[in-house]
Amino acid sequence: MENKLGAVTIATAICVATYAAIAMGCLAQYGLGFSVEEIRRTALATAALIAAFIAIDFLGKKPGKTG
């Protein structure tokens, strides 16, 4: 059995992540009373931080080495 992600698995993961983001946004805005600007600022900062960690992980590996 190969360890490959299929198109259905990727699509499902994207849909679940989107649903979770929408639910968290609604909870933050309507349940906790945060403004749209606060939610947007925090989301952008978090996305930039995650992208930086992914880039560091991707660029920190030596070419030709596995694992």
Number of C-alpha atoms within 10 A of each C-alpha: 3 4 5 7 8 9 9 9 11 11 11 12 12 12 12 12 12 12 12 12 13 12 12 14 18 14 13 16 15 11 10 10 10 14 11 11 9 11 14 12 11 11 14 11 11 12 12 12 12 12 12 12 12 12 11 11 10 10 10 9 11 8 7 5 6 6 3
